Amino acid sequence: MKNLLNTLYVTTPEAYLRLEGETVCIMIEKQKRMQVPLHHLYSFVLFENVMLSPALLARCAKDGRTVIWLDRSGRFQCRLESPVSGNILLRQTQFRSADKPLFYCRKNS
């Protein structure tokens, strides 16, 4: 399956996002207004007083989805981001190499 890297922006104050099976339900005034398959989403950007259920928040952390909260004027408040995996030895070697002057090997003819 192809990961689409879509971001869901929620700007309605007091909206509540919850997990229902493998979908995200957007509840406004206790009524389901929208439903999106979770596998279509890579991240969430939430404005003002938008809330997430604990189950959805835990699932985002587990799956590596980013959740960003902004205030009503769009200023950054906080972000949930799961651990980034990678090869620490490779990163250390890259950083050490970046500090060394460039060199090249010449082939003897």
C-alpha positions as CSV (number, residue, x, y, z in Angstrom):
1,M,0.0,0.0,0.0
2,K,1.3,3.5,-0.9
3,N,1.7,6.0,2.0
4,L,0.1,9.2,0.8
5,L,1.5,11.5,3.5
6,N,-1.7,13.5,3.7
7,T,-2.2,16.1,6.5
8,L,-5.6,16.7,8.1
9,Y,-6.1,20.3,9.2
10,V,-8.9,20.8,11.8
11,T,-9.8,24.4,12.4
12,T,-13.3,24.1,14.0
13,P,-13.0,25.0,17.7
14,E,-14.2,22.3,20.1
15,A,-14.0,19.6,17.4
16,Y,-13.2,16.2,18.9
17,L,-11.3,13.5,16.9
18,R,-11.6,9.9,17.9
19,L,-10.5,6.5,16.6
20,E,-13.3,4.2,15.3
21,G,-11.8,1.0,14.1
22,E,-9.3,2.1,11.4
23,T,-10.9,5.5,10.8
24,V,-10.7,8.9,12.4
25,C,-14.1,10.4,13.2
26,I,-14.4,14.1,13.5
27,M,-17.1,15.0,16.0
28,I,-18.6,18.5,16.1
29,E,-21.2,19.3,18.7
30,K,-21.4,15.5,19.5
31,Q,-22.3,14.7,15.9
32,K,-20.1,12.8,13.4
33,R,-19.3,15.3,10.7
34,M,-16.5,13.5,8.8
35,Q,-14.8,10.2,8.7
36,V,-11.3,9.5,7.2
37,P,-9.4,6.2,6.9
38,L,-6.4,6.4,9.2
39,H,-4.1,4.9,6.6
40,H,-4.6,7.9,4.4
41,L,-3.2,10.3,7.0
42,Y,0.4,11.0,7.9
43,S,-0.2,14.0,10.3
44,F,-2.7,16.2,12.0
45,V,-2.6,20.0,12.4
46,L,-5.1,21.1,15.0
47,F,-6.1,24.8,15.6
48,E,-7.3,26.3,18.9
49,N,-9.3,23.9,21.1
50,V,-9.4,20.8,19.0
51,M,-9.2,17.6,21.1
52,L,-8.0,14.0,20.4
53,S,-9.2,10.9,22.2
54,P,-6.5,9.1,24.2
55,A,-6.8,6.1,21.8
56,L,-6.2,8.2,18.7
57,L,-3.3,10.0,20.4
58,A,-1.7,6.6,21.4
59,R,-2.2,5.2,17.9
60,C,-0.6,8.3,16.3
61,A,2.4,7.9,18.6
62,K,2.6,4.1,17.8
63,D,2.3,4.5,14.0
64,G,4.7,7.5,13.8
65,R,2.0,10.1,12.9
66,T,2.8,13.7,13.9
67,V,0.2,15.8,15.7
68,I,0.7,19.6,15.9
69,W,-1.4,22.0,17.9
70,L,-1.5,25.7,17.0
71,D,-3.4,28.5,18.6
72,R,-6.2,30.3,16.8
73,S,-3.8,32.7,15.0
74,G,-1.6,29.8,13.8
75,R,1.2,30.1,16.3
76,F,2.9,26.8,17.3
77,Q,1.9,25.4,20.7
78,C,3.2,21.8,20.8
79,R,3.8,18.7,18.8
80,L,3.6,14.9,19.3
81,E,6.2,13.0,17.4
82,S,7.2,9.4,17.9
83,P,10.8,8.4,18.1
84,V,12.7,8.6,14.8
85,S,14.5,5.4,13.9
86,G,17.8,5.4,12.2
87,N,21.4,4.1,12.3
88,I,23.2,6.1,15.0
89,L,26.6,4.8,13.9
90,L,26.0,6.0,10.3
91,R,24.9,9.5,11.6
92,Q,28.0,9.7,13.8
93,T,30.3,8.9,10.9
94,Q,28.5,11.4,8.7
95,F,28.9,14.2,11.3
96,R,32.6,13.3,11.7
97,S,33.1,13.3,8.0
98,A,31.5,16.7,7.7
99,D,34.2,18.2,10.0
100,K,37.1,16.9,7.9
101,P,38.5,18.7,4.9
102,L,37.5,17.1,1.6
103,F,39.8,14.6,0.0
104,Y,39.8,12.3,-3.0
105,C,41.6,9.2,-4.1
106,R,43.6,9.3,-7.4
107,K,43.9,6.2,-9.4
108,N,47.5,5.3,-10.3
109,S,48.0,4.9,-14.0
